[in-house]
């Protein structure tokens, strides 16, 4: 499959969309080299999907994205899908990610069964900046340093997160910014 321009909406278009799809033994769909350009970024996806008689079984997915512009990504997610509950409209920066995910899909709206899901997410954020964020300024007021939280710039953030069941495991990492430096570790 090769498509020059794939328009999802007026504001969201994917370019140079290409993929190979192979049906193996009528039980597995192999999606290879699904690549496209998104606003100056390159995104690639590979997946193997088990096709059961009436449902989808095991899924093995590898998603890699390089040089995603966070400002465009957050705006497109909000405008296209109506998801803006993360309050990140003042966010900018560049994101690289590499996600490997294995699991089984449930019958309920093709969501992953949480107890079977395992994965790894390598993430790198470059030149991240948060400007005029109400929730960051509120945090700064509590610490009596609100002026430091008006324009927060972060150094490069890199980490490898693990996904086990319904938990995302965040290994110890340091976040450095011009406002505050702190360590993050835990489960989400």
RODO-2510 file (C-alpha; in nm, 4 decimals, decimal comma):
residues 188
     n   res          X          Y          Z
     1     x     0,0000     0,0000     0,0000
     2     x     0,1375     0,3419    -0,0895
     3     x    -0,0584     0,6638    -0,0433
     4     x     0,0846     1,0087    -0,1101
     5     x    -0,1475     1,1947     0,1299
     6     x    -0,3864     1,0467     0,3832
     7     x    -0,6209     1,3122     0,5246
     8     x    -0,7940     1,2286     0,8498
     9     x    -0,9381     1,5757     0,8982
    10     x    -0,8783     1,9332     0,7845
    11     x    -0,5988     1,9692     1,0388
    12     x    -0,4503     1,6175     1,0359
    13     x    -0,2803     1,4750     0,7268
    14     x    -0,0197     1,2013     0,6944
    15     x     0,2218     1,2007     0,4015
    16     x     0,4196     0,9286     0,2240
    17     x     0,2049     0,6617     0,3889
    18     x     0,3283     0,3135     0,2923
    19     x     0,2888    -0,0379     0,4289
    20     x     0,3217    -0,4062     0,3520
    21     x     0,0508    -0,6406     0,4762
    22     x     0,0838    -1,0172     0,4690
    23     x    -0,1798    -1,2698     0,5707
    24     x    -0,0082    -1,5805     0,7107
    25     x    -0,2043    -1,9050     0,7232
    26     x    -0,5261    -1,7005     0,7531
    27     x    -0,4533    -1,6735     1,1268
    28     x    -0,1976    -1,3931     1,1403
    29     x    -0,1895    -1,0513     0,9815
    30     x     0,1620    -0,9143     0,9517
    31     x     0,1912    -0,5387     0,9065
    32     x     0,5434    -0,4445     0,8072
    33     x     0,7075    -0,1152     0,7239
    34     x     0,4007     0,0979     0,7915
    35     x     0,5702     0,4343     0,7651
    36     x     0,4472     0,7886     0,7242
    37     x     0,5559     1,1477     0,7666
    38     x     0,3751     1,3618     1,0204
    39     x     0,4521     1,7342     1,0172
    40     x     0,8250     1,6872     0,9693
    41     x     0,8467     1,3691     1,1784
    42     x     0,8910     1,0088     1,0748
    43     x     0,6656     0,7423     1,2268
    44     x     0,7000     0,3679     1,1731
    45     x     0,4821     0,0794     1,2875
    46     x     0,5126    -0,2966     1,2649
    47     x     0,2567    -0,5371     1,4063
    48     x     0,1628    -0,9021     1,4096
    49     x    -0,2024    -0,9655     1,4858
    50     x    -0,3552    -1,3038     1,5600
    51     x    -0,6895    -1,3411     1,3867
    52     x    -0,9273    -1,5738     1,5678
    53     x    -1,2525    -1,6997     1,4206
    54     x    -1,4652    -1,4230     1,5721
    55     x    -1,2132    -1,1938     1,7411
    56     x    -0,8558    -1,0700     1,7542
    57     x    -0,6129    -1,2616     1,9772
    58     x    -0,2532    -1,1770     2,0558
    59     x    -0,1000    -0,8559     1,9271
    60     x     0,2685    -0,7708     1,8978
    61     x     0,3357    -0,4040     1,8117
    62     x     0,6478    -0,1982     1,7514
    63     x     0,6009     0,1793     1,7104
    64     x     0,8865     0,4182     1,6515
    65     x     0,8614     0,7937     1,6068
    66     x     1,1427     1,0397     1,5576
    67     x     1,1384     1,4164     1,5948
    68     x     0,7709     1,4567     1,6897
    69     x     0,6927     1,8215     1,7523
    70     x     0,5071     1,8228     2,0875
    71     x     0,3209     2,1458     2,0118
    72     x     0,1744     1,9990     1,6896
    73     x     0,1070     1,6611     1,8497
    74     x    -0,0822     1,7990     2,1507
    75     x    -0,2812     2,0400     1,9310
    76     x    -0,3751     1,7639     1,6833
    77     x    -0,4798     1,5246     1,9600
    78     x    -0,7016     1,7966     2,1058
    79     x    -0,8530     1,9099     1,7738
    80     x    -0,8909     1,5672     1,6136
    81     x    -0,9926     1,3505     1,9056
    82     x    -1,1180     1,6064     2,1592
    83     x    -0,8700     1,4928     2,4238
    84     x    -0,7369     1,7878     2,6230
    85     x    -0,7593     1,6757     2,9824
    86     x    -0,3823     1,6873     3,0273
    87     x    -0,3612     2,0705     3,0091
    88     x    -0,0481     2,0700     2,7968
    89     x    -0,1437     2,3369     2,5465
    90     x     0,1588     2,5470     2,6486
    91     x     0,4035     2,2604     2,5841
    92     x     0,6731     2,2584     2,3177
    93     x     0,9700     2,0388     2,2432
    94     x     1,0729     1,7358     2,0408
    95     x     0,9871     1,3727     2,1220
    96     x     1,1536     1,0502     2,0107
    97     x     0,9884     0,7262     2,1177
    98     x     1,0329     0,3555     2,0608
    99     x     0,7496     0,1352     2,1913
   100     x     0,7360    -0,2435     2,1933
   101     x     0,4075    -0,3859     2,3209
   102     x     0,2694    -0,7372     2,3454
   103     x    -0,0711    -0,8355     2,4696
   104     x    -0,4166    -0,9619     2,3893
   105     x    -0,7083    -0,7507     2,2798
   106     x    -1,0354    -0,7726     2,4681
   107     x    -1,3781    -0,7978     2,3095
   108     x    -1,4662    -0,4623     2,4657
   109     x    -1,3781    -0,1903     2,2142
   110     x    -1,0444    -0,3469     2,1157
   111     x    -0,8627    -0,2441     2,4323
   112     x    -0,5682    -0,4421     2,5656
   113     x    -0,6290    -0,6940     2,8425
   114     x    -0,4372    -0,5314     3,1221
   115     x    -0,3121    -0,8503     3,2846
   116     x    -0,1458    -0,9810     2,9663
   117     x     0,0206    -0,6626     2,8449
   118     x     0,3992    -0,6278     2,8592
   119     x     0,6126    -0,3715     2,6885
   120     x     0,8952    -0,1244     2,6879
   121     x     0,8914     0,2438     2,5992
   122     x     1,2171     0,4253     2,5292
   123     x     1,1533     0,7965     2,5335
   124     x     1,3654     1,1062     2,4762
   125     x     1,2393     1,4643     2,5103
   126     x     1,4518     1,7459     2,3739
   127     x     1,4137     2,1207     2,4213
   128     x     1,0982     2,0740     2,6289
   129     x     0,9437     2,3997     2,7432
   130     x     0,6243     2,4812     2,9343
   131     x     0,5070     2,8435     2,9198
   132     x     0,2336     3,0188     3,1147
   133     x     0,0944     2,6968     3,2540
   134     x    -0,1669     2,7563     3,5231
   135     x    -0,0953     2,4280     3,7040
   136     x     0,2830     2,4928     3,7111
   137     x     0,2355     2,8479     3,8353
   138     x     0,0030     2,7185     4,1069
   139     x     0,2790     2,4787     4,2131
   140     x     0,5276     2,7675     4,2155
   141     x     0,2987     2,9809     4,4346
   142     x     0,2867     2,7019     4,6927
   143     x     0,6669     2,7027     4,7017
   144     x     0,6792     3,0866     4,6978
   145     x     0,8710     3,0886     4,3700
   146     x     0,5918     3,1369     4,1124
   147     x     0,8021     3,3615     3,8857
   148     x     1,0368     3,0672     3,8177
   149     x     0,7451     2,8626     3,6791
   150     x     0,6251     3,1064     3,4108
   151     x     0,8646     2,9767     3,1448
   152     x     1,0149     2,6391     3,2392
   153     x     1,2827     2,4878     3,0161
   154     x     1,3990     2,1311     3,0683
   155     x     1,7272     1,9665     2,9821
   156     x     1,7074     1,6491     2,7714
   157     x     1,4929     1,3827     2,9363
   158     x     1,5640     1,0196     2,8486
   159     x     1,4392     0,6984     3,0065
   160     x     1,3223     0,3426     2,9407
   161     x     0,9819     0,2715     3,0906
   162     x     0,8435    -0,0796     3,1402
   163     x     0,4817    -0,1794     3,0972
   164     x     0,3559    -0,4747     3,2989
   165     x    -0,0151    -0,5359     3,3053
   166     x    -0,1856    -0,2090     3,3901
   167     x     0,1272    -0,0494     3,5404
   168     x     0,3870     0,1733     3,3824
   169     x     0,7133     0,1388     3,5737
   170     x     0,9304     0,4506     3,5757
   171     x     1,2921     0,3872     3,6802
   172     x     1,4714     0,6570     3,8761
   173     x     1,5391     0,9586     3,6581
   174     x     1,6392     1,3185     3,7166
   175     x     1,4445     1,6062     3,5650
   176     x     1,6459     1,9245     3,5372
   177     x     1,4962     2,2615     3,4535
   178     x     1,5584     2,6303     3,5051
   179     x     1,2825     2,6299     3,7719
   180     x     1,3569     2,3212     3,9794
   181     x     1,5470     1,9919     3,9643
   182     x     1,3921     1,6740     4,0992
   183     x     1,3964     1,2954     4,0756
   184     x     1,1054     1,0825     3,9575
   185     x     1,0547     0,7106     4,0116
   186     x     0,7565     0,4855     4,0600
   187     x     0,4508     0,3171     3,9155
   188     x     0,1628     0,4737     3,7303
***
